[in-house]
Amino acid sequence: MIIDETSGEVAEAGIELVPLDLAGLDEDALIALFPTPVQCAGALLKARAMIAHAPAVLAARSKAVKDAKRNLIVARGYARQRAVGRDAETRRLVAESDAEVLTAWEAIDTAELALEYARELRKTLTEDIEILRSLNANFRGEHR
């Protein structure tokens, strides 16, 4: 999304696709596909800033998983107290199908997915930083 500061108009920015027939492009068109040294340096700075927040994000997501598991234990306890049945096995089955217990299970699933996403994002950022460092090193050598 691009915002014109003077008029305040919002324009949708389109996605630029890389042509599949790279052999059919002239040299200027190929060069236009590559980022400039300033763009690479900016991307590297942004990626480093994002990965600097990774430990705090991972710690918060891990805490959310632990809290969700603790909430499940509490929900199971209350559900077993409320469960009625002939024997302990029947009460356990009734307690496991309690709405609060099922909600707690969903909260655990959501928290674990968020944690896994954060881990994958950190891994991707680490790989991106390595690529950007390589590009920046190559640009420095070319522009001396």
C-alpha positions in Angstrom: 0.0 0.0 0.0 1.4 3.4 -1.0 0.1 6.6 0.6 0.4 9.9 -1.2 1.4 12.4 1.6 0.1 15.5 -0.2 -3.4 14.2 -1.2 -3.8 11.4 1.3 -4.8 9.0 -1.4 -4.1 5.3 -0.8 -3.0 3.2 -3.8 -2.5 -0.5 -3.8 1.0 -1.6 -4.6 1.1 -4.5 -7.0 3.3 -7.5 -6.7 6.1 -7.5 -9.2 6.8 -11.0 -10.5 10.1 -12.2 -11.9 9.8 -13.2 -15.5 10.3 -16.8 -16.2 12.1 -16.3 -19.5 15.3 -14.6 -18.1 17.3 -15.5 -21.2 14.9 -13.3 -23.2 15.6 -10.2 -21.1 18.2 -7.6 -22.1 21.0 -6.6 -19.7 19.2 -3.5 -18.4 16.1 -5.5 -17.5 18.2 -8.1 -15.7 20.0 -5.5 -13.7 16.7 -3.9 -12.7 15.7 -7.2 -11.1 18.6 -7.0 -8.6 18.5 -4.9 -5.4 20.8 -1.9 -5.1 23.5 -1.9 -2.4 21.5 0.5 -0.3 18.4 -1.7 -0.5 20.5 -4.7 0.6 22.0 -2.8 3.5 18.6 -1.6 4.5 17.1 -5.1 4.4 20.0 -6.4 6.4 19.5 -3.8 9.1 15.8 -4.5 9.2 16.3 -8.3 9.4 18.9 -7.8 12.2 16.4 -5.6 14.1 13.7 -8.2 13.8 15.9 -11.1 14.9 17.0 -9.1 17.9 13.4 -9.4 19.2 13.4 -13.2 18.6 14.5 -14.3 22.1 11.8 -12.2 23.8 9.1 -13.4 21.4 10.1 -17.0 21.8 10.2 -16.6 25.6 6.7 -15.1 25.6 5.3 -17.8 23.3 6.9 -20.5 25.5 5.3 -19.0 28.5 2.0 -18.9 26.7 2.3 -22.7 26.1 3.1 -23.3 29.8 0.2 -21.1 30.9 -2.2 -22.9 28.6 -1.1 -26.3 29.9 -1.5 -25.1 33.5 -5.0 -23.8 32.6 -5.8 -27.3 31.2 -4.9 -28.9 34.4 -7.1 -26.5 36.3 -10.0 -27.0 33.9 -9.7 -30.7 34.2 -9.8 -30.5 38.0 -12.9 -28.4 38.0 -14.5 -30.6 35.4 -13.8 -33.8 37.4 -15.4 -32.2 40.5 -18.6 -31.4 38.5 -18.7 -34.7 36.6 -21.3 -37.3 37.8 -21.3 -40.9 36.9 -21.2 -44.4 38.2 -17.4 -45.0 38.3 -14.2 -43.1 38.1 -13.7 -43.9 34.4 -17.1 -42.5 33.5 -16.4 -39.3 35.4 -13.0 -39.0 33.7 -14.6 -39.3 30.3 -17.3 -36.8 31.1 -14.7 -34.4 32.5 -12.6 -34.7 29.3 -15.6 -33.7 27.2 -16.3 -30.6 29.3 -16.5 -27.3 27.3 -13.8 -25.6 29.5 -11.4 -28.6 29.0 -12.0 -28.6 25.2 -11.4 -24.8 25.2 -8.2 -25.3 27.2 -7.0 -27.9 24.6 -7.6 -25.4 21.8 -5.7 -22.8 23.7 -2.7 -25.2 24.0 -2.9 -26.0 20.3 -3.0 -22.3 19.4 -0.1 -21.4 21.7 2.0 -24.3 20.3 1.3 -23.2 16.8 2.3 -19.7 17.6 5.5 -20.9 19.2 6.4 -23.1 16.2 5.7 -20.2 13.8 8.1 -18.0 15.8 10.8 -20.6 15.7 10.3 -21.0 11.9 10.4 -17.2 11.5 13.6 -17.0 13.5 15.2 -19.7 11.3 14.1 -17.9 8.1 15.4 -14.6 9.4 18.8 -16.3 10.2 19.0 -17.6 6.6 17.9 -14.3 5.2 20.6 -12.5 7.2 23.3 -14.9 5.8 22.2 -14.2 2.3 22.0 -10.5 2.8 25.5 -10.5 4.5 26.8 -12.3 1.4 25.2 -9.8 -1.0 26.5 -6.8 1.0 30.0 -8.3 1.0 29.8 -8.7 -2.7 28.5 -5.2 -3.2 31.3 -3.7 -1.1 33.9 -5.4 -3.3 32.3 -4.2 -6.5 31.9 -0.6 -5.4 35.4 0.1 -4.1 
